[in-house]
Amino acid sequence: MRGFPVVAPAWPLLTQAPTVMPTPVVIPVEISFRLNLDLQTATFYDLQREVRREARQALLRALRASLVEVEKALVAEPILCPGCQVPMRSRGRTVRRIVTVFGSLPVRRARYGCATCGTVRRPLDEWIGLAEGTEYTAAVREQVLYLSADLPYERAADVLRHVAGIGISGRQIQRLLEAESEHIEAAIGQVQPEGEAPLRRRFRRAGRDGATAGAARVLQLRKLKTSGMWDQYWARRFRQEGTVAAEPTRRNGRG
């Protein structure tokens, strides 16, 4: 069984890796919400449903406020260009949508640019660890792929929407697995879909060939889930989230 791949370190934030805070940060979090129920018509189920719905929104608000405090700590000192090693200039803020275990969250993060080489940095993005074009956090990907190991993509998407309030399509789940498959293969090696009758039936029901690369990726995922390495694998992937580098030279880029 192979070890995990070595990941290149991220660009230094201040003088450290972006996942290392300069000093301990204390973030006060308060969660509260109100419920409106008509006791003449409402049931216990209605109460549970409303608590769950309002709690998700309260958790999202708390997460948004916590990210504001994290970013304040990250930019408390000058942000250095990784190439020129000179302080970068503030270029305002841009909005990015991320999908968390509590739901979708728009994040306004600070953007810095180097006047010398044009490199762009967003310290909060580096800390969160989401590369450009990615909106699903590793915690969400772990939940998504755990279900996808045993359920068809569309069925897994339905469960996530109904139980966790995470909006995602079957096609998006498929793309997440495609993106993750290289890391999974590095952890458990290559596998072949031949001989896996339940997997072949699953793909036939969806009108697909059970001997394709897509089937092999699902089989890899199932092997990871049953290998006893699932928690170890995702603990490693969570740590790797904080390895997003600064963007290359872009003098006129925005986003």
FENKAFEN-V665516 format. One line per field, one symbol per residue. ss: DSSP state (h for helix, s for strand, l for the rest). psi: psi as a letter, one per 30 degrees, with the letter a starting at -180 (. if undefined). burial: b if it has 9 or more other ideal C-beta (glycine too) atoms within 8 Angstrom, else e. Layout:
# FENKAFEN-V665516
ss = ???
psi = ???
burial = ???
This chain:
# FENKAFEN-V665516
ss = lllllllllllssllssllllllllllllllllllllllllllhhhhhhhhhhhhhhhhhhhhhhhhhhhhhhhlllllsllllllslssssssssssssllsssssssssssllllllsslhhhhhhlllllllslhhhhhhhhhhhllllhhhhhhhhhhhhlllllhhhhhhhhhhhhhhhhhhhllllllllhhhhhhhhhlllllllhhhhhhhhhhhhhhlllhhhhhhhhhhhllllllsllllllll
psi = klllkkkkllkkkcglkffjkelkkkjkkkkllkkjkjfffkleeeeeeeeeeeeeeeeeeeeeeeeeeeeeeegflkkkkfefhlklkkhallkkkljlffakjkkjkkkkkkfefgkkkjeeeeeegklkfkfkleeeeeeefeefffkleeeeeeeeeeefgjjlleeeeeeeeeefeeeeefeflklkfkfieeeeeeeeegglkggleeeeeeeeeeeeegfggeeeefeeeeefehgkllllkjegll.
burial = eeebeeeeebbbbbeebbbeeeeeeeeeeebeeeeeeeeeeeeeebbeebbeebbbbbbbbbbbbbbebbbebbbeeebbbbeeeeebeeeeebebbbbbebbebebebbbbbbeeebbbbbbbbbbbbbeeeeebbbbbbbbbbbbbbebbbeebbebbbeebebebebebbbebbeebbebbbebbeebebeebeebbbbbbeeebebebebbbbbbbbbbbbeeebbeebbebbbebbbbbbbbeebeeeee
